[in-house]
């Protein structure tokens, strides 16, 4: 089942949202510079993951988390959790 994930750059606190079957493996690819955007903001750490039953629902949530409303929701959610993530980075 796919995961929607959000990673944060340790160098400049930029967020990147994506979809992956195994977020930890995808994080390794981001940190290895295999993505044009994330290559310039290394290193990255996972700050949020969410499992979905299919790619369609994952894509809808990815689009939401990339919106202003979704980013605001995620900021509030992470603040309520003390900034901790449910997924080890």
PDB file with one MODEL, atoms N, CA, C and O in Angstrom:
MODEL        1
ATOM      1  N   UNK A   1       0.837  -1.177   0.000  1.00  0.00           N
ATOM      2  CA  UNK A   1       0.000   0.000   0.000  1.00  0.00           C
ATOM      3  C   UNK A   1       0.885   1.246   0.000  1.00  0.00           C
ATOM      4  O   UNK A   1       1.914   1.277   0.676  1.00  0.00           O
ATOM      5  N   UNK A   2       0.494   2.258  -0.745  1.00  0.00           N
ATOM      6  CA  UNK A   2       1.331   3.465  -0.849  1.00  0.00           C
ATOM      7  C   UNK A   2       1.229   4.356   0.390  1.00  0.00           C
ATOM      8  O   UNK A   2       0.220   4.373   1.095  1.00  0.00           O
ATOM      9  N   UNK A   3       2.294   5.080   0.618  1.00  0.00           N
ATOM     10  CA  UNK A   3       2.361   6.070   1.687  1.00  0.00           C
ATOM     11  C   UNK A   3       2.495   7.453   1.071  1.00  0.00           C
ATOM     12  O   UNK A   3       3.192   7.633   0.072  1.00  0.00           O
ATOM     13  N   UNK A   4       1.832   8.417   1.666  1.00  0.00           N
ATOM     14  CA  UNK A   4       2.118   9.819   1.388  1.00  0.00           C
ATOM     15  C   UNK A   4       3.130  10.201   2.459  1.00  0.00           C
ATOM     16  O   UNK A   4       2.943   9.890   3.635  1.00  0.00           O
ATOM     17  N   UNK A   5       4.199  10.872   2.056  1.00  0.00           N
ATOM     18  CA  UNK A   5       5.223  11.254   3.026  1.00  0.00           C
ATOM     19  C   UNK A   5       5.580  12.718   2.855  1.00  0.00           C
ATOM     20  O   UNK A   5       5.448  13.286   1.771  1.00  0.00           O
ATOM     21  N   UNK A   6       6.032  13.315   3.940  1.00  0.00           N
ATOM     22  CA  UNK A   6       6.547  14.676   3.906  1.00  0.00           C
ATOM     23  C   UNK A   6       7.929  14.614   4.525  1.00  0.00           C
ATOM     24  O   UNK A   6       8.115  14.082   5.619  1.00  0.00           O
ATOM     25  N   UNK A   7       8.896  15.167   3.808  1.00  0.00           N
ATOM     26  CA  UNK A   7      10.256  15.234   4.326  1.00  0.00           C
ATOM     27  C   UNK A   7      10.623  16.701   4.504  1.00  0.00           C
ATOM     28  O   UNK A   7      10.090  17.584   3.833  1.00  0.00           O
ATOM     29  N   UNK A   8      11.543  16.931   5.422  1.00  0.00           N
ATOM     30  CA  UNK A   8      11.996  18.293   5.691  1.00  0.00           C
ATOM     31  C   UNK A   8      13.507  18.361   5.530  1.00  0.00           C
ATOM     32  O   UNK A   8      14.242  17.482   5.978  1.00  0.00           O
ATOM     33  N   UNK A   9      13.946  19.425   4.880  1.00  0.00           N
ATOM     34  CA  UNK A   9      15.372  19.635   4.711  1.00  0.00           C
ATOM     35  C   UNK A   9      15.976  20.088   6.032  1.00  0.00           C
ATOM     36  O   UNK A   9      15.479  21.023   6.660  1.00  0.00           O
ATOM     37  N   UNK A  10      17.033  19.434   6.448  1.00  0.00           N
ATOM     38  CA  UNK A  10      17.724  19.843   7.674  1.00  0.00           C
ATOM     39  C   UNK A  10      18.519  21.123   7.459  1.00  0.00           C
ATOM     40  O   UNK A  10      18.859  21.812   8.420  1.00  0.00           O
ATOM     41  N   UNK A  11      18.817  21.447   6.196  1.00  0.00           N
ATOM     42  CA  UNK A  11      19.624  22.636   5.925  1.00  0.00           C
ATOM     43  C   UNK A  11      18.802  23.917   5.879  1.00  0.00           C
ATOM     44  O   UNK A  11      19.274  24.964   6.324  1.00  0.00           O
ATOM     45  N   UNK A  12      17.561  23.857   5.342  1.00  0.00           N
ATOM     46  CA  UNK A  12      16.781  25.100   5.226  1.00  0.00           C
ATOM     47  C   UNK A  12      15.294  24.949   5.557  1.00  0.00           C
ATOM     48  O   UNK A  12      14.509  25.856   5.282  1.00  0.00           O
ATOM     49  N   UNK A  13      14.904  23.833   6.133  1.00  0.00           N
ATOM     50  CA  UNK A  13      13.533  23.547   6.577  1.00  0.00           C
ATOM     51  C   UNK A  13      12.492  23.561   5.445  1.00  0.00           C
ATOM     52  O   UNK A  13      11.304  23.751   5.707  1.00  0.00           O
ATOM     53  N   UNK A  14      12.919  23.365   4.210  1.00  0.00           N
ATOM     54  CA  UNK A  14      12.003  23.210   3.090  1.00  0.00           C
ATOM     55  C   UNK A  14      11.283  21.875   3.233  1.00  0.00           C
ATOM     56  O   UNK A  14      11.873  20.893   3.684  1.00  0.00           O
ATOM     57  N   UNK A  15      10.006  21.838   2.848  1.00  0.00           N
ATOM     58  CA  UNK A  15       9.236  20.596   2.868  1.00  0.00           C
ATOM     59  C   UNK A  15       9.074  20.069   1.457  1.00  0.00           C
ATOM     60  O   UNK A  15       8.981  20.840   0.501  1.00  0.00           O
ATOM     61  N   UNK A  16       9.039  18.753   1.331  1.00  0.00           N
ATOM     62  CA  UNK A  16       8.763  18.082   0.071  1.00  0.00           C
ATOM     63  C   UNK A  16       7.763  16.975   0.372  1.00  0.00           C
ATOM     64  O   UNK A  16       7.942  16.207   1.317  1.00  0.00           O
ATOM     65  N   UNK A  17       6.704  16.896  -0.441  1.00  0.00           N
ATOM     66  CA  UNK A  17       5.653  15.899  -0.257  1.00  0.00           C
ATOM     67  C   UNK A  17       5.643  14.957  -1.451  1.00  0.00           C
ATOM     68  O   UNK A  17       5.737  15.400  -2.596  1.00  0.00           O
ATOM     69  N   UNK A  18       5.529  13.658  -1.186  1.00  0.00           N
ATOM     70  CA  UNK A  18       5.508  12.688  -2.262  1.00  0.00           C
ATOM     71  C   UNK A  18       4.781  11.413  -1.862  1.00  0.00           C
ATOM     72  O   UNK A  18       4.217  11.313  -0.772  1.00  0.00           O
ATOM     73  N   UNK A  19       4.809  10.430  -2.779  1.00  0.00           N
ATOM     74  CA  UNK A  19       4.175   9.139  -2.566  1.00  0.00           C
ATOM     75  C   UNK A  19       5.222   8.051  -2.810  1.00  0.00           C
ATOM     76  O   UNK A  19       6.002   8.131  -3.759  1.00  0.00           O
ATOM     77  N   UNK A  20       5.232   7.043  -1.951  1.00  0.00           N
ATOM     78  CA  UNK A  20       6.174   5.935  -2.119  1.00  0.00           C
ATOM     79  C   UNK A  20       5.618   4.683  -1.465  1.00  0.00           C
ATOM     80  O   UNK A  20       4.818   4.759  -0.533  1.00  0.00           O
ATOM     81  N   UNK A  21       6.045   3.537  -1.958  1.00  0.00           N
ATOM     82  CA  UNK A  21       5.669   2.278  -1.324  1.00  0.00           C
ATOM     83  C   UNK A  21       6.476   2.054  -0.048  1.00  0.00           C
ATOM     84  O   UNK A  21       5.960   1.528   0.938  1.00  0.00           O
ATOM     85  N   UNK A  22       7.744   2.457  -0.072  1.00  0.00           N
ATOM     86  CA  UNK A  22       8.622   2.322   1.095  1.00  0.00           C
ATOM     87  C   UNK A  22       9.287   3.688   1.332  1.00  0.00           C
ATOM     88  O   UNK A  22      10.313   3.986   0.721  1.00  0.00           O
ATOM     89  N   UNK A  23       8.713   4.514   2.209  1.00  0.00           N
ATOM     90  CA  UNK A  23       9.238   5.865   2.412  1.00  0.00           C
ATOM     91  C   UNK A  23      10.709   5.934   2.826  1.00  0.00           C
ATOM     92  O   UNK A  23      11.410   6.864   2.428  1.00  0.00           O
ATOM     93  N   UNK A  24      11.184   4.982   3.607  1.00  0.00           N
ATOM     94  CA  UNK A  24      12.590   5.010   4.028  1.00  0.00           C
ATOM     95  C   UNK A  24      13.513   4.851   2.817  1.00  0.00           C
ATOM     96  O   UNK A  24      14.542   5.521   2.724  1.00  0.00           O
ATOM     97  N   UNK A  25      13.143   3.962   1.892  1.00  0.00           N
ATOM     98  CA  UNK A  25      13.951   3.802   0.677  1.00  0.00           C
ATOM     99  C   UNK A  25      13.908   5.065  -0.172  1.00  0.00           C
ATOM    100  O   UNK A  25      14.920   5.470  -0.745  1.00  0.00           O
ATOM    101  N   UNK A  26      12.739   5.683  -0.251  1.00  0.00           N
ATOM    102  CA  UNK A  26      12.609   6.923  -1.032  1.00  0.00           C
ATOM    103  C   UNK A  26      13.424   8.037  -0.389  1.00  0.00           C
ATOM    104  O   UNK A  26      14.022   8.849  -1.095  1.00  0.00           O
ATOM    105  N   UNK A  27      13.454   8.087   0.943  1.00  0.00           N
ATOM    106  CA  UNK A  27      14.273   9.080   1.643  1.00  0.00           C
ATOM    107  C   UNK A  27      15.746   8.916   1.272  1.00  0.00           C
ATOM    108  O   UNK A  27      16.449   9.904   1.062  1.00  0.00           O
ATOM    109  N   UNK A  28      16.204   7.683   1.192  1.00  0.00           N
ATOM    110  CA  UNK A  28      17.596   7.425   0.805  1.00  0.00           C
ATOM    111  C   UNK A  28      17.874   7.970  -0.593  1.00  0.00           C
ATOM    112  O   UNK A  28      18.949   8.515  -0.846  1.00  0.00           O
ATOM    113  N   UNK A  29      16.905   7.825  -1.506  1.00  0.00           N
ATOM    114  CA  UNK A  29      17.075   8.360  -2.855  1.00  0.00           C
ATOM    115  C   UNK A  29      17.144   9.880  -2.835  1.00  0.00           C
ATOM    116  O   UNK A  29      17.967  10.475  -3.532  1.00  0.00           O
ATOM    117  N   UNK A  30      16.285  10.513  -2.039  1.00  0.00           N
ATOM    118  CA  UNK A  30      16.333  11.982  -1.930  1.00  0.00           C
ATOM    119  C   UNK A  30      17.683  12.433  -1.386  1.00  0.00           C
ATOM    120  O   UNK A  30      18.273  13.386  -1.897  1.00  0.00           O
ATOM    121  N   UNK A  31      18.171  11.758  -0.361  1.00  0.00           N
ATOM    122  CA  UNK A  31      19.453  12.139   0.232  1.00  0.00           C
ATOM    123  C   UNK A  31      20.646  11.800  -0.659  1.00  0.00           C
ATOM    124  O   UNK A  31      21.736  12.341  -0.473  1.00  0.00           O
ATOM    125  N   UNK A  32      20.439  10.906  -1.626  1.00  0.00           N
ATOM    126  CA  UNK A  32      21.501  10.570  -2.574  1.00  0.00           C
ATOM    127  C   UNK A  32      21.502  11.523  -3.777  1.00  0.00           C
ATOM    128  O   UNK A  32      22.349  11.406  -4.663  1.00  0.00           O
ATOM    129  N   UNK A  33      20.554  12.460  -3.806  1.00  0.00           N
ATOM    130  CA  UNK A  33      20.516  13.439  -4.889  1.00  0.00           C
ATOM    131  C   UNK A  33      19.852  12.933  -6.155  1.00  0.00           C
ATOM    132  O   UNK A  33      20.161  13.424  -7.241  1.00  0.00           O
ATOM    133  N   UNK A  34      18.946  11.964  -6.050  1.00  0.00           N
ATOM    134  CA  UNK A  34      18.313  11.387  -7.242  1.00  0.00           C
ATOM    135  C   UNK A  34      17.033  12.108  -7.657  1.00  0.00           C
ATOM    136  O   UNK A  34      16.303  11.616  -8.517  1.00  0.00           O
ATOM    137  N   UNK A  35      16.754  13.255  -7.064  1.00  0.00           N
ATOM    138  CA  UNK A  35      15.597  14.063  -7.428  1.00  0.00           C
ATOM    139  C   UNK A  35      16.095  15.486  -7.661  1.00  0.00           C
ATOM    140  O   UNK A  35      16.847  16.024  -6.847  1.00  0.00           O
ATOM    141  N   UNK A  36      15.685  16.087  -8.751  1.00  0.00           N
ATOM    142  CA  UNK A  36      16.196  17.410  -9.131  1.00  0.00           C
ATOM    143  C   UNK A  36      15.952  18.456  -8.039  1.00  0.00           C
ATOM    144  O   UNK A  36      16.859  19.211  -7.689  1.00  0.00           O
ATOM    145  N   UNK A  37      14.739  18.501  -7.507  1.00  0.00           N
ATOM    146  CA  UNK A  37      14.438  19.525  -6.499  1.00  0.00           C
ATOM    147  C   UNK A  37      15.142  19.245  -5.177  1.00  0.00           C
ATOM    148  O   UNK A  37      15.776  20.137  -4.612  1.00  0.00           O
ATOM    149  N   UNK A  38      15.036  18.027  -4.684  1.00  0.00           N
ATOM    150  CA  UNK A  38      15.553  17.746  -3.347  1.00  0.00           C
ATOM    151  C   UNK A  38      17.080  17.696  -3.288  1.00  0.00           C
ATOM    152  O   UNK A  38      17.668  17.816  -2.213  1.00  0.00           O
ATOM    153  N   UNK A  39      17.710  17.521  -4.430  1.00  0.00           N
ATOM    154  CA  UNK A  39      19.172  17.455  -4.478  1.00  0.00           C
ATOM    155  C   UNK A  39      19.820  18.700  -3.878  1.00  0.00           C
ATOM    156  O   UNK A  39      20.867  18.607  -3.237  1.00  0.00           O
ATOM    157  N   UNK A  40      19.206  19.859  -4.083  1.00  0.00           N
ATOM    158  CA  UNK A  40      19.787  21.112  -3.611  1.00  0.00           C
ATOM    159  C   UNK A  40      19.493  21.462  -2.171  1.00  0.00           C
ATOM    160  O   UNK A  40      19.924  22.510  -1.690  1.00  0.00           O
ATOM    161  N   UNK A  41      18.769  20.609  -1.474  1.00  0.00           N
ATOM    162  CA  UNK A  41      18.363  20.930  -0.096  1.00  0.00           C
ATOM    163  C   UNK A  41      18.733  19.829   0.897  1.00  0.00           C
ATOM    164  O   UNK A  41      18.143  19.756   1.975  1.00  0.00           O
ATOM    165  N   UNK A  42      19.684  18.985   0.559  1.00  0.00           N
ATOM    166  CA  UNK A  42      20.073  17.861   1.417  1.00  0.00           C
ATOM    167  C   UNK A  42      20.703  18.345   2.714  1.00  0.00           C
ATOM    168  O   UNK A  42      21.251  19.448   2.740  1.00  0.00           O
ATOM    169  N   UNK A  43      20.650  17.581   3.774  1.00  0.00           N
ATOM    170  CA  UNK A  43      19.994  16.283   3.967  1.00  0.00           C
ATOM    171  C   UNK A  43      18.529  16.437   4.359  1.00  0.00           C
ATOM    172  O   UNK A  43      18.093  17.495   4.813  1.00  0.00           O
ATOM    173  N   UNK A  44      17.782  15.347   4.169  1.00  0.00           N
ATOM    174  CA  UNK A  44      16.346  15.311   4.440  1.00  0.00           C
ATOM    175  C   UNK A  44      16.045  14.346   5.577  1.00  0.00           C
ATOM    176  O   UNK A  44      16.818  13.433   5.864  1.00  0.00           O
ATOM    177  N   UNK A  45      14.889  14.574   6.224  1.00  0.00           N
ATOM    178  CA  UNK A  45      14.391  13.642   7.228  1.00  0.00           C
ATOM    179  C   UNK A  45      12.878  13.554   7.084  1.00  0.00           C
ATOM    180  O   UNK A  45      12.228  14.534   6.722  1.00  0.00           O
ATOM    181  N   UNK A  46      12.327  12.398   7.363  1.00  0.00           N
ATOM    182  CA  UNK A  46      10.880  12.207   7.279  1.00  0.00           C
ATOM    183  C   UNK A  46      10.230  12.861   8.491  1.00  0.00           C
ATOM    184  O   UNK A  46      10.631  12.618   9.630  1.00  0.00           O
ATOM    185  N   UNK A  47       9.212  13.701   8.234  1.00  0.00           N
ATOM    186  CA  UNK A  47       8.488  14.315   9.345  1.00  0.00           C
ATOM    187  C   UNK A  47       7.044  13.828   9.431  1.00  0.00           C
ATOM    188  O   UNK A  47       6.382  14.040  10.448  1.00  0.00           O
ATOM    189  N   UNK A  48       6.541  13.173   8.366  1.00  0.00           N
ATOM    190  CA  UNK A  48       5.152  12.711   8.389  1.00  0.00           C
ATOM    191  C   UNK A  48       4.955  11.618   7.343  1.00  0.00           C
ATOM    192  O   UNK A  48       5.475  11.714   6.231  1.00  0.00           O
ATOM    193  N   UNK A  49       4.208  10.588   7.700  1.00  0.00           N
ATOM    194  CA  UNK A  49       3.796   9.562   6.739  1.00  0.00           C
ATOM    195  C   UNK A  49       2.350   9.182   7.015  1.00  0.00           C
ATOM    196  O   UNK A  49       1.850   9.305   8.134  1.00  0.00           O
ATOM    197  N   UNK A  50       1.706   8.725   5.975  1.00  0.00           N
ATOM    198  CA  UNK A  50       0.296   8.333   6.068  1.00  0.00           C
ATOM    199  C   UNK A  50       0.053   7.236   5.036  1.00  0.00           C
ATOM    200  O   UNK A  50       0.285   7.444   3.845  1.00  0.00           O
ATOM    201  N   UNK A  51      -0.408   6.082   5.480  1.00  0.00           N
ATOM    202  CA  UNK A  51      -0.645   4.960   4.575  1.00  0.00           C
ATOM    203  C   UNK A  51      -2.027   5.064   3.943  1.00  0.00           C
ATOM    204  O   UNK A  51      -2.988   5.473   4.594  1.00  0.00           O
ATOM    205  N   UNK A  52      -2.117   4.687   2.663  1.00  0.00           N
ATOM    206  CA  UNK A  52      -3.384   4.730   1.928  1.00  0.00           C
ATOM    207  C   UNK A  52      -3.656   3.381   1.267  1.00  0.00           C
ATOM    208  O   UNK A  52      -2.725   2.636   0.962  1.00  0.00           O
ATOM    209  N   UNK A  53      -4.928   3.069   1.047  1.00  0.00           N
ATOM    210  CA  UNK A  53      -5.280   1.770   0.461  1.00  0.00           C
ATOM    211  C   UNK A  53      -4.961   1.666  -1.034  1.00  0.00           C
ATOM    212  O   UNK A  53      -4.799   0.564  -1.559  1.00  0.00           O
ATOM    213  N   UNK A  54      -4.870   2.814  -1.721  1.00  0.00           N
ATOM    214  CA  UNK A  54      -4.592   2.780  -3.162  1.00  0.00           C
ATOM    215  C   UNK A  54      -3.918   4.083  -3.598  1.00  0.00           C
ATOM    216  O   UNK A  54      -3.865   5.055  -2.845  1.00  0.00           O
ATOM    217  N   UNK A  55      -3.404   4.080  -4.835  1.00  0.00           N
ATOM    218  CA  UNK A  55      -2.677   5.237  -5.361  1.00  0.00           C
ATOM    219  C   UNK A  55      -3.588   6.446  -5.544  1.00  0.00           C
ATOM    220  O   UNK A  55      -3.146   7.580  -5.355  1.00  0.00           O
ATOM    221  N   UNK A  56      -4.847   6.228  -5.907  1.00  0.00           N
ATOM    222  CA  UNK A  56      -5.753   7.361  -6.113  1.00  0.00           C
ATOM    223  C   UNK A  56      -5.964   8.153  -4.827  1.00  0.00           C
ATOM    224  O   UNK A  56      -5.881   9.381  -4.833  1.00  0.00           O
ATOM    225  N   UNK A  57      -6.234   7.466  -3.739  1.00  0.00           N
ATOM    226  CA  UNK A  57      -6.447   8.188  -2.480  1.00  0.00           C
ATOM    227  C   UNK A  57      -5.140   8.824  -1.996  1.00  0.00           C
ATOM    228  O   UNK A  57      -5.159   9.905  -1.408  1.00  0.00           O
ATOM    229  N   UNK A  58      -4.014   8.162  -2.239  1.00  0.00           N
ATOM    230  CA  UNK A  58      -2.722   8.735  -1.868  1.00  0.00           C
ATOM    231  C   UNK A  58      -2.455  10.011  -2.669  1.00  0.00           C
ATOM    232  O   UNK A  58      -1.959  10.998  -2.125  1.00  0.00           O
ATOM    233  N   UNK A  59      -2.780   9.989  -3.941  1.00  0.00           N
ATOM    234  CA  UNK A  59      -2.555  11.160  -4.786  1.00  0.00           C
ATOM    235  C   UNK A  59      -3.424  12.336  -4.336  1.00  0.00           C
ATOM    236  O   UNK A  59      -2.967  13.479  -4.325  1.00  0.00           O
ATOM    237  N   UNK A  60      -4.677  12.057  -3.966  1.00  0.00           N
ATOM    238  CA  UNK A  60      -5.551  13.127  -3.471  1.00  0.00           C
ATOM    239  C   UNK A  60      -4.985  13.753  -2.197  1.00  0.00           C
ATOM    240  O   UNK A  60      -4.997  14.973  -2.038  1.00  0.00           O
ATOM    241  N   UNK A  61      -4.493  12.911  -1.299  1.00  0.00           N
ATOM    242  CA  UNK A  61      -3.928  13.437  -0.052  1.00  0.00           C
ATOM    243  C   UNK A  61      -2.628  14.182  -0.312  1.00  0.00           C
ATOM    244  O   UNK A  61      -2.353  15.191   0.338  1.00  0.00           O
ATOM    245  N   UNK A  62      -1.832  13.705  -1.245  1.00  0.00           N
ATOM    246  CA  UNK A  62      -0.592  14.406  -1.603  1.00  0.00           C
ATOM    247  C   UNK A  62      -0.923  15.803  -2.105  1.00  0.00           C
ATOM    248  O   UNK A  62      -0.291  16.776  -1.695  1.00  0.00           O
ATOM    249  N   UNK A  63      -1.913  15.910  -2.991  1.00  0.00           N
ATOM    250  CA  UNK A  63      -2.304  17.216  -3.518  1.00  0.00           C
ATOM    251  C   UNK A  63      -2.798  18.129  -2.398  1.00  0.00           C
ATOM    252  O   UNK A  63      -2.490  19.321  -2.378  1.00  0.00           O
ATOM    253  N   UNK A  64      -3.573  17.557  -1.459  1.00  0.00           N
ATOM    254  CA  UNK A  64      -4.065  18.350  -0.328  1.00  0.00           C
ATOM    255  C   UNK A  64      -2.896  18.869   0.518  1.00  0.00           C
ATOM    256  O   UNK A  64      -2.859  20.049   0.864  1.00  0.00           O
ATOM    257  N   UNK A  65      -1.945  17.995   0.849  1.00  0.00           N
ATOM    258  CA  UNK A  65      -0.830  18.406   1.695  1.00  0.00           C
ATOM    259  C   UNK A  65       0.082  19.425   1.013  1.00  0.00           C
ATOM    260  O   UNK A  65       0.835  20.128   1.687  1.00  0.00           O
ATOM    261  N   UNK A  66       0.022  19.510  -0.314  1.00  0.00           N
ATOM    262  CA  UNK A  66       0.798  20.515  -1.040  1.00  0.00           C
ATOM    263  C   UNK A  66       0.084  21.861  -1.090  1.00  0.00           C
ATOM    264  O   UNK A  66       0.690  22.872  -1.444  1.00  0.00           O
ATOM    265  N   UNK A  67      -1.204  21.880  -0.738  1.00  0.00           N
ATOM    266  CA  UNK A  67      -1.976  23.125  -0.745  1.00  0.00           C
ATOM    267  C   UNK A  67      -1.697  23.919   0.534  1.00  0.00           C
ATOM    268  O   UNK A  67      -1.145  23.387   1.497  1.00  0.00           O
ATOM    269  N   UNK A  68      -2.082  25.186   0.529  1.00  0.00           N
ATOM    270  CA  UNK A  68      -1.906  26.023   1.723  1.00  0.00           C
ATOM    271  C   UNK A  68      -2.688  25.449   2.893  1.00  0.00           C
ATOM    272  O   UNK A  68      -2.180  25.411   4.014  1.00  0.00           O
ATOM    273  N   UNK A  69      -3.915  25.001   2.654  1.00  0.00           N
ATOM    274  CA  UNK A  69      -4.734  24.432   3.728  1.00  0.00           C
ATOM    275  C   UNK A  69      -4.077  23.170   4.284  1.00  0.00           C
ATOM    276  O   UNK A  69      -4.051  22.965   5.497  1.00  0.00           O
ATOM    277  N   UNK A  70      -3.550  22.331   3.408  1.00  0.00           N
ATOM    278  CA  UNK A  70      -2.898  21.106   3.849  1.00  0.00           C
ATOM    279  C   UNK A  70      -1.631  21.381   4.644  1.00  0.00           C
ATOM    280  O   UNK A  70      -1.364  20.703   5.636  1.00  0.00           O
ATOM    281  N   UNK A  71      -0.851  22.364   4.221  1.00  0.00           N
ATOM    282  CA  UNK A  71       0.368  22.728   4.958  1.00  0.00           C
ATOM    283  C   UNK A  71       0.016  23.270   6.338  1.00  0.00           C
ATOM    284  O   UNK A  71       0.683  22.960   7.325  1.00  0.00           O
ATOM    285  N   UNK A  72      -1.038  24.083   6.399  1.00  0.00           N
ATOM    286  CA  UNK A  72      -1.473  24.603   7.701  1.00  0.00           C
ATOM    287  C   UNK A  72      -1.927  23.476   8.610  1.00  0.00           C
ATOM    288  O   UNK A  72      -1.593  23.463   9.794  1.00  0.00           O
ATOM    289  N   UNK A  73      -2.692  22.522   8.065  1.00  0.00           N
ATOM    290  CA  UNK A  73      -3.136  21.379   8.854  1.00  0.00           C
ATOM    291  C   UNK A  73      -1.931  20.594   9.374  1.00  0.00           C
ATOM    292  O   UNK A  73      -1.900  20.202  10.540  1.00  0.00           O
ATOM    293  N   UNK A  74      -0.942  20.365   8.509  1.00  0.00           N
ATOM    294  CA  UNK A  74       0.222  19.583   8.908  1.00  0.00           C
ATOM    295  C   UNK A  74       1.023  20.311   9.986  1.00  0.00           C
ATOM    296  O   UNK A  74       1.497  19.681  10.931  1.00  0.00           O
ATOM    297  N   UNK A  75       1.179  21.623   9.857  1.00  0.00           N
ATOM    298  CA  UNK A  75       1.883  22.382  10.896  1.00  0.00           C
ATOM    299  C   UNK A  75       1.193  22.213  12.251  1.00  0.00           C
ATOM    300  O   UNK A  75       1.852  21.976  13.263  1.00  0.00           O
ATOM    301  N   UNK A  76      -0.136  22.337  12.265  1.00  0.00           N
ATOM    302  CA  UNK A  76      -0.896  22.184  13.513  1.00  0.00           C
ATOM    303  C   UNK A  76      -0.780  20.758  14.044  1.00  0.00           C
ATOM    304  O   UNK A  76      -0.612  20.549  15.246  1.00  0.00           O
ATOM    305  N   UNK A  77      -0.871  19.787  13.153  1.00  0.00           N
ATOM    306  CA  UNK A  77      -0.768  18.383  13.553  1.00  0.00           C
ATOM    307  C   UNK A  77       0.595  18.097  14.182  1.00  0.00           C
ATOM    308  O   UNK A  77       0.674  17.480  15.245  1.00  0.00           O
ATOM    309  N   UNK A  78       1.665  18.547  13.525  1.00  0.00           N
ATOM    310  CA  UNK A  78       3.003  18.302  14.049  1.00  0.00           C
ATOM    311  C   UNK A  78       3.212  19.030  15.370  1.00  0.00           C
ATOM    312  O   UNK A  78       3.869  18.503  16.268  1.00  0.00           O
ATOM    313  N   UNK A  79       2.661  20.234  15.500  1.00  0.00           N
ATOM    314  CA  UNK A  79       2.778  20.976  16.757  1.00  0.00           C
ATOM    315  C   UNK A  79       2.062  20.229  17.883  1.00  0.00           C
ATOM    316  O   UNK A  79       2.542  20.205  19.016  1.00  0.00           O
ATOM    317  N   UNK A  80       0.921  19.623  17.573  1.00  0.00           N
ATOM    318  CA  UNK A  80       0.173  18.882  18.596  1.00  0.00           C
ATOM    319  C   UNK A  80       0.906  17.612  19.029  1.00  0.00           C
ATOM    320  O   UNK A  80       0.693  17.110  20.132  1.00  0.00           O
ATOM    321  N   UNK A  81       1.762  17.102  18.159  1.00  0.00           N
ATOM    322  CA  UNK A  81       2.549  15.898  18.468  1.00  0.00           C
ATOM    323  C   UNK A  81       3.921  16.263  19.038  1.00  0.00           C
ATOM    324  O   UNK A  81       4.748  15.384  19.280  1.00  0.00           O
ATOM    325  N   UNK A  82       4.160  17.543  19.249  1.00  0.00           N
ATOM    326  CA  UNK A  82       5.457  17.969  19.759  1.00  0.00           C
ATOM    327  C   UNK A  82       6.547  17.887  18.718  1.00  0.00           C
ATOM    328  O   UNK A  82       7.728  17.835  19.062  1.00  0.00           O
ATOM    329  N   UNK A  83       6.169  17.873  17.435  1.00  0.00           N
ATOM    330  CA  UNK A  83       7.147  17.796  16.359  1.00  0.00           C
ATOM    331  C   UNK A  83       7.643  16.393  16.088  1.00  0.00           C
ATOM    332  O   UNK A  83       8.441  16.185  15.175  1.00  0.00           O
ATOM    333  N   UNK A  84       7.181  15.420  16.869  1.00  0.00           N
ATOM    334  CA  UNK A  84       7.615  14.036  16.661  1.00  0.00           C
ATOM    335  C   UNK A  84       6.900  13.429  15.469  1.00  0.00           C
ATOM    336  O   UNK A  84       5.758  13.791  15.186  1.00  0.00           O
ATOM    337  N   UNK A  85       7.536  12.535  14.783  1.00  0.00           N
ATOM    338  CA  UNK A  85       6.928  11.838  13.665  1.00  0.00           C
ATOM    339  C   UNK A  85       6.646  10.409  14.061  1.00  0.00           C
ATOM    340  O   UNK A  85       7.318   9.845  14.924  1.00  0.00           O
ATOM    341  N   UNK A  86       5.656   9.831  13.430  1.00  0.00           N
ATOM    342  CA  UNK A  86       5.310   8.440  13.709  1.00  0.00           C
ATOM    343  C   UNK A  86       6.225   7.484  12.957  1.00  0.00           C
ATOM    344  O   UNK A  86       6.220   6.281  13.219  1.00  0.00           O
ATOM    345  N   UNK A  87       6.985   7.997  12.055  1.00  0.00           N
ATOM    346  CA  UNK A  87       7.836   7.169  11.199  1.00  0.00           C
ATOM    347  C   UNK A  87       9.293   7.501  11.474  1.00  0.00           C
ATOM    348  O   UNK A  87       9.659   8.673  11.390  1.00  0.00           O
ATOM    349  N   UNK A  88      10.118   6.563  11.787  1.00  0.00           N
ATOM    350  CA  UNK A  88      11.529   6.877  12.073  1.00  0.00           C
ATOM    351  C   UNK A  88      12.248   7.364  10.826  1.00  0.00           C
ATOM    352  O   UNK A  88      12.109   6.780   9.751  1.00  0.00           O
ATOM    353  N   UNK A  89      12.993   8.404  10.969  1.00  0.00           N
ATOM    354  CA  UNK A  89      13.714   8.989   9.826  1.00  0.00           C
ATOM    355  C   UNK A  89      15.107   8.421   9.704  1.00  0.00           C
ATOM    356  O   UNK A  89      15.852   8.801   8.800  1.00  0.00           O
TER     357      UNK A  89
ENDMDL
END
